[in-house]
Amino acid sequence: MHRFFIDEKPEDNLITIRGKDAKHIRDVLRMNIGDKVEIVSDNVKYICCIDNFDTNLVLLNVIQYESISNEPKLKINLYQSIPKSTKMELILQKCTEIGVVSFTPVITTRTIVKVDDISKELKKITRWQSIVYEAAKQSKRDIVPKVNSIIDFRDALNQFMGKTTIVPYENEHYEDLHSTREKYISSEEVNIFIGPEGGFTEQEIQELKKIDSIIVSLGQRILRTETAGIVISTILLHEAHDLGVIKWIG
């Protein structure tokens, strides 16, 4: 059953879907009156039946509803140094499927992509948020992760103060996710900071260490920037028993 998200709660067991989602239901999925969809709002899942189509609108009747809690207990915020080309779109899509709750694009010393024009930044954020929304629908998330505004390295440091932050670094040869497990396993929220194609500078790593960030190796093979966030998010959620674990009821 296809899933969509709304901000407002249903009134009188009626829901109105507008804009792109309405067009998607009507023109892409080619659904008909009587077909069922899932609507999620504020941790409640509504099973709805299509009642009618109007210009840019789909009208739904609520058949039943239930509270849902499929989100990971461990909240992962991914801080990603902006990569080239469409790599960011891959990162956003796959990490949304895995269970990341927020994304923050970062400009670091070796970041190749520079965004100096505010209008271009807004277009990028809008595009990226749309990709996250579609991935949240497809993977049946209970929430739509947020894509935050682009920040620089110094802003990222300020946001990491006093919080559990894990930083994969190719020149770290002693600590890994297993050896540092006790530093993050009891946390309810973890920041992951991924460097750009050229990696973090040694100065950036030293500044991250000063605020007690957890610097780790992800193994003997060097992972691309678009791979590292996907891998580490998967490992952390598996360690927290929120990925690859079947929860039996009864």
Contacts in CASP RR format, 6 or more apart in sequence:
PFRMAT RR
TARGET T0000
AUTHOR 0000-0000-0000
METHOD contacts of the structure
MODEL  1
MHRFFIDEKPEDNLITIRGKDAKHIRDVLRMNIGDKVEIVSDNVKYICCI
DNFDTNLVLLNVIQYESISNEPKLKINLYQSIPKSTKMELILQKCTEIGV
VSFTPVITTRTIVKVDDISKELKKITRWQSIVYEAAKQSKRDIVPKVNSI
IDFRDALNQFMGKTTIVPYENEHYEDLHSTREKYISSEEVNIFIGPEGGF
TEQEIQELKKIDSIIVSLGQRILRTETAGIVISTILLHEAHDLGVIKWIG
1 36 0 8 1.000
1 37 0 8 1.000
1 38 0 8 1.000
1 47 0 8 1.000
2 25 0 8 1.000
2 29 0 8 1.000
2 31 0 8 1.000
2 37 0 8 1.000
2 38 0 8 1.000
2 137 0 8 1.000
3 37 0 8 1.000
3 38 0 8 1.000
3 39 0 8 1.000
3 40 0 8 1.000
3 137 0 8 1.000
3 140 0 8 1.000
4 17 0 8 1.000
4 21 0 8 1.000
4 25 0 8 1.000
4 37 0 8 1.000
4 38 0 8 1.000
4 39 0 8 1.000
4 40 0 8 1.000
4 137 0 8 1.000
5 39 0 8 1.000
5 40 0 8 1.000
5 41 0 8 1.000
5 133 0 8 1.000
5 136 0 8 1.000
5 137 0 8 1.000
5 144 0 8 1.000
6 15 0 8 1.000
6 17 0 8 1.000
6 39 0 8 1.000
6 40 0 8 1.000
6 41 0 8 1.000
7 41 0 8 1.000
8 41 0 8 1.000
9 41 0 8 1.000
9 42 0 8 1.000
9 44 0 8 1.000
10 39 0 8 1.000
10 41 0 8 1.000
10 46 0 8 1.000
10 62 0 8 1.000
13 61 0 8 1.000
13 62 0 8 1.000
14 51 0 8 1.000
14 59 0 8 1.000
14 60 0 8 1.000
14 61 0 8 1.000
14 62 0 8 1.000
15 39 0 8 1.000
15 46 0 8 1.000
15 48 0 8 1.000
15 59 0 8 1.000
15 60 0 8 1.000
15 61 0 8 1.000
15 62 0 8 1.000
16 57 0 8 1.000
16 58 0 8 1.000
16 59 0 8 1.000
16 60 0 8 1.000
17 25 0 8 1.000
17 39 0 8 1.000
17 57 0 8 1.000
17 58 0 8 1.000
17 59 0 8 1.000
17 60 0 8 1.000
18 56 0 8 1.000
18 57 0 8 1.000
19 56 0 8 1.000
21 58 0 8 1.000
22 56 0 8 1.000
22 57 0 8 1.000
22 58 0 8 1.000
23 56 0 8 1.000
25 31 0 8 1.000
25 37 0 8 1.000
25 50 0 8 1.000
25 58 0 8 1.000
26 53 0 8 1.000
26 58 0 8 1.000
31 37 0 8 1.000
31 50 0 8 1.000
32 50 0 8 1.000
33 50 0 8 1.000
33 51 0 8 1.000
33 52 0 8 1.000
33 53 0 8 1.000
34 49 0 8 1.000
34 50 0 8 1.000
34 51 0 8 1.000
35 49 0 8 1.000
35 50 0 8 1.000
36 47 0 8 1.000
36 48 0 8 1.000
36 49 0 8 1.000
36 50 0 8 1.000
36 63 0 8 1.000
37 48 0 8 1.000
37 50 0 8 1.000
37 60 0 8 1.000
38 45 0 8 1.000
38 46 0 8 1.000
38 47 0 8 1.000
38 48 0 8 1.000
38 140 0 8 1.000
39 45 0 8 1.000
39 46 0 8 1.000
39 48 0 8 1.000
39 60 0 8 1.000
39 62 0 8 1.000
40 46 0 8 1.000
40 68 0 8 1.000
40 142 0 8 1.000
43 67 0 8 1.000
43 68 0 8 1.000
43 69 0 8 1.000
43 142 0 8 1.000
44 65 0 8 1.000
44 66 0 8 1.000
44 67 0 8 1.000
44 68 0 8 1.000
45 65 0 8 1.000
45 66 0 8 1.000
45 67 0 8 1.000
45 68 0 8 1.000
45 142 0 8 1.000
46 62 0 8 1.000
46 64 0 8 1.000
46 65 0 8 1.000
47 62 0 8 1.000
47 63 0 8 1.000
47 64 0 8 1.000
47 65 0 8 1.000
48 60 0 8 1.000
48 61 0 8 1.000
48 62 0 8 1.000
48 63 0 8 1.000
49 60 0 8 1.000
49 61 0 8 1.000
49 63 0 8 1.000
50 58 0 8 1.000
50 59 0 8 1.000
50 60 0 8 1.000
51 59 0 8 1.000
51 60 0 8 1.000
51 61 0 8 1.000
52 58 0 8 1.000
52 59 0 8 1.000
53 59 0 8 1.000
68 142 0 8 1.000
69 142 0 8 1.000
70 140 0 8 1.000
70 141 0 8 1.000
70 142 0 8 1.000
71 99 0 8 1.000
71 101 0 8 1.000
71 141 0 8 1.000
71 142 0 8 1.000
71 143 0 8 1.000
72 99 0 8 1.000
72 101 0 8 1.000
72 237 0 8 1.000
72 240 0 8 1.000
72 242 0 8 1.000
72 243 0 8 1.000
73 188 0 8 1.000
73 240 0 8 1.000
73 242 0 8 1.000
74 187 0 8 1.000
74 188 0 8 1.000
74 189 0 8 1.000
74 190 0 8 1.000
74 236 0 8 1.000
74 237 0 8 1.000
74 240 0 8 1.000
74 242 0 8 1.000
75 101 0 8 1.000
75 188 0 8 1.000
75 189 0 8 1.000
75 190 0 8 1.000
76 99 0 8 1.000
76 100 0 8 1.000
76 101 0 8 1.000
76 189 0 8 1.000
76 190 0 8 1.000
76 191 0 8 1.000
76 192 0 8 1.000
76 233 0 8 1.000
76 236 0 8 1.000
76 237 0 8 1.000
77 100 0 8 1.000
77 101 0 8 1.000
77 102 0 8 1.000
77 103 0 8 1.000
77 104 0 8 1.000
77 189 0 8 1.000
77 190 0 8 1.000
77 191 0 8 1.000
77 192 0 8 1.000
78 91 0 8 1.000
78 95 0 8 1.000
78 100 0 8 1.000
78 102 0 8 1.000
78 103 0 8 1.000
78 104 0 8 1.000
78 191 0 8 1.000
78 192 0 8 1.000
78 194 0 8 1.000
78 229 0 8 1.000
78 233 0 8 1.000
79 104 0 8 1.000
79 106 0 8 1.000
79 156 0 8 1.000
79 159 0 8 1.000
79 191 0 8 1.000
79 192 0 8 1.000
79 193 0 8 1.000
79 194 0 8 1.000
80 88 0 8 1.000
80 91 0 8 1.000
80 103 0 8 1.000
80 104 0 8 1.000
80 105 0 8 1.000
80 106 0 8 1.000
80 194 0 8 1.000
80 195 0 8 1.000
80 225 0 8 1.000
80 229 0 8 1.000
81 105 0 8 1.000
81 106 0 8 1.000
81 107 0 8 1.000
81 108 0 8 1.000
81 110 0 8 1.000
81 111 0 8 1.000
81 194 0 8 1.000
81 195 0 8 1.000
81 196 0 8 1.000
81 199 0 8 1.000
81 225 0 8 1.000
82 88 0 8 1.000
82 105 0 8 1.000
82 106 0 8 1.000
82 107 0 8 1.000
82 111 0 8 1.000
82 113 0 8 1.000
82 115 0 8 1.000
82 150 0 8 1.000
82 196 0 8 1.000
83 91 0 8 1.000
83 112 0 8 1.000
83 113 0 8 1.000
83 196 0 8 1.000
83 197 0 8 1.000
83 225 0 8 1.000
83 226 0 8 1.000
84 112 0 8 1.000
84 113 0 8 1.000
84 197 0 8 1.000
87 225 0 8 1.000
87 226 0 8 1.000
88 105 0 8 1.000
88 128 0 8 1.000
88 226 0 8 1.000
89 127 0 8 1.000
89 128 0 8 1.000
89 131 0 8 1.000
90 226 0 8 1.000
91 103 0 8 1.000
91 226 0 8 1.000
91 229 0 8 1.000
91 230 0 8 1.000
92 103 0 8 1.000
92 128 0 8 1.000
92 131 0 8 1.000
92 132 0 8 1.000
92 135 0 8 1.000
92 147 0 8 1.000
93 131 0 8 1.000
93 132 0 8 1.000
93 134 0 8 1.000
93 135 0 8 1.000
94 135 0 8 1.000
94 230 0 8 1.000
95 103 0 8 1.000
95 229 0 8 1.000
95 230 0 8 1.000
95 233 0 8 1.000
96 132 0 8 1.000
96 135 0 8 1.000
96 136 0 8 1.000
96 139 0 8 1.000
96 141 0 8 1.000
96 145 0 8 1.000
97 135 0 8 1.000
97 138 0 8 1.000
97 139 0 8 1.000
98 230 0 8 1.000
98 233 0 8 1.000
98 234 0 8 1.000
98 237 0 8 1.000
98 243 0 8 1.000
99 139 0 8 1.000
99 141 0 8 1.000
99 145 0 8 1.000
99 233 0 8 1.000
99 237 0 8 1.000
99 243 0 8 1.000
100 145 0 8 1.000
100 233 0 8 1.000
101 143 0 8 1.000
101 145 0 8 1.000
101 146 0 8 1.000
102 145 0 8 1.000
102 146 0 8 1.000
102 147 0 8 1.000
102 148 0 8 1.000
103 128 0 8 1.000
103 132 0 8 1.000
103 145 0 8 1.000
103 146 0 8 1.000
103 147 0 8 1.000
103 148 0 8 1.000
104 147 0 8 1.000
104 148 0 8 1.000
104 149 0 8 1.000
104 151 0 8 1.000
104 156 0 8 1.000
104 159 0 8 1.000
105 124 0 8 1.000
105 125 0 8 1.000
105 128 0 8 1.000
105 147 0 8 1.000
105 148 0 8 1.000
105 149 0 8 1.000
105 150 0 8 1.000
105 151 0 8 1.000
106 150 0 8 1.000
106 151 0 8 1.000
106 152 0 8 1.000
106 153 0 8 1.000
106 155 0 8 1.000
106 156 0 8 1.000
106 193 0 8 1.000
106 195 0 8 1.000
107 114 0 8 1.000
107 115 0 8 1.000
107 150 0 8 1.000
107 151 0 8 1.000
107 152 0 8 1.000
107 153 0 8 1.000
108 152 0 8 1.000
108 153 0 8 1.000
108 195 0 8 1.000
108 196 0 8 1.000
108 199 0 8 1.000
108 200 0 8 1.000
108 201 0 8 1.000
108 204 0 8 1.000
109 153 0 8 1.000
109 200 0 8 1.000
109 201 0 8 1.000
109 203 0 8 1.000
109 204 0 8 1.000
110 195 0 8 1.000
110 196 0 8 1.000
110 197 0 8 1.000
110 198 0 8 1.000
110 199 0 8 1.000
110 200 0 8 1.000
110 201 0 8 1.000
111 196 0 8 1.000
112 196 0 8 1.000
112 197 0 8 1.000
115 121 0 8 1.000
115 124 0 8 1.000
115 150 0 8 1.000
121 149 0 8 1.000
121 150 0 8 1.000
124 150 0 8 1.000
125 147 0 8 1.000
125 149 0 8 1.000
125 150 0 8 1.000
128 147 0 8 1.000
129 146 0 8 1.000
129 147 0 8 1.000
132 144 0 8 1.000
132 145 0 8 1.000
132 146 0 8 1.000
132 147 0 8 1.000
133 144 0 8 1.000
135 141 0 8 1.000
136 143 0 8 1.000
136 144 0 8 1.000
136 145 0 8 1.000
151 159 0 8 1.000
153 204 0 8 1.000
153 207 0 8 1.000
156 193 0 8 1.000
157 207 0 8 1.000
157 208 0 8 1.000
157 211 0 8 1.000
159 191 0 8 1.000
160 191 0 8 1.000
160 193 0 8 1.000
160 208 0 8 1.000
160 211 0 8 1.000
160 213 0 8 1.000
161 211 0 8 1.000
162 211 0 8 1.000
162 212 0 8 1.000
163 189 0 8 1.000
163 191 0 8 1.000
164 183 0 8 1.000
164 184 0 8 1.000
164 187 0 8 1.000
164 189 0 8 1.000
164 190 0 8 1.000
164 191 0 8 1.000
164 214 0 8 1.000
165 190 0 8 1.000
165 191 0 8 1.000
165 192 0 8 1.000
165 193 0 8 1.000
165 208 0 8 1.000
165 211 0 8 1.000
165 213 0 8 1.000
165 214 0 8 1.000
166 177 0 8 1.000
166 180 0 8 1.000
166 184 0 8 1.000
166 190 0 8 1.000
166 191 0 8 1.000
166 192 0 8 1.000
166 193 0 8 1.000
166 213 0 8 1.000
166 214 0 8 1.000
166 216 0 8 1.000
166 232 0 8 1.000
166 236 0 8 1.000
167 192 0 8 1.000
167 193 0 8 1.000
167 200 0 8 1.000
167 205 0 8 1.000
167 208 0 8 1.000
167 213 0 8 1.000
167 214 0 8 1.000
167 215 0 8 1.000
167 216 0 8 1.000
168 192 0 8 1.000
168 194 0 8 1.000
168 195 0 8 1.000
168 216 0 8 1.000
168 217 0 8 1.000
168 218 0 8 1.000
168 223 0 8 1.000
168 228 0 8 1.000
168 229 0 8 1.000
168 232 0 8 1.000
169 200 0 8 1.000
169 205 0 8 1.000
169 215 0 8 1.000
169 216 0 8 1.000
169 217 0 8 1.000
170 199 0 8 1.000
170 217 0 8 1.000
170 222 0 8 1.000
171 202 0 8 1.000
171 205 0 8 1.000
172 215 0 8 1.000
172 216 0 8 1.000
172 217 0 8 1.000
173 217 0 8 1.000
174 217 0 8 1.000
175 214 0 8 1.000
175 215 0 8 1.000
175 216 0 8 1.000
175 217 0 8 1.000
176 216 0 8 1.000
176 217 0 8 1.000
176 218 0 8 1.000
176 219 0 8 1.000
177 216 0 8 1.000
177 218 0 8 1.000
177 232 0 8 1.000
177 235 0 8 1.000
177 236 0 8 1.000
177 239 0 8 1.000
180 214 0 8 1.000
180 216 0 8 1.000
181 239 0 8 1.000
183 214 0 8 1.000
184 190 0 8 1.000
184 214 0 8 1.000
184 236 0 8 1.000
185 239 0 8 1.000
185 240 0 8 1.000
190 236 0 8 1.000
192 229 0 8 1.000
192 232 0 8 1.000
192 233 0 8 1.000
192 236 0 8 1.000
193 208 0 8 1.000
193 213 0 8 1.000
194 225 0 8 1.000
194 228 0 8 1.000
194 229 0 8 1.000
194 232 0 8 1.000
195 225 0 8 1.000
195 228 0 8 1.000
196 225 0 8 1.000
197 224 0 8 1.000
197 225 0 8 1.000
198 225 0 8 1.000
199 225 0 8 1.000
200 208 0 8 1.000
205 215 0 8 1.000
208 215 0 8 1.000
209 215 0 8 1.000
218 228 0 8 1.000
218 231 0 8 1.000
218 232 0 8 1.000
223 231 0 8 1.000
234 243 0 8 1.000
237 243 0 8 1.000
238 244 0 8 1.000
238 245 0 8 1.000
END
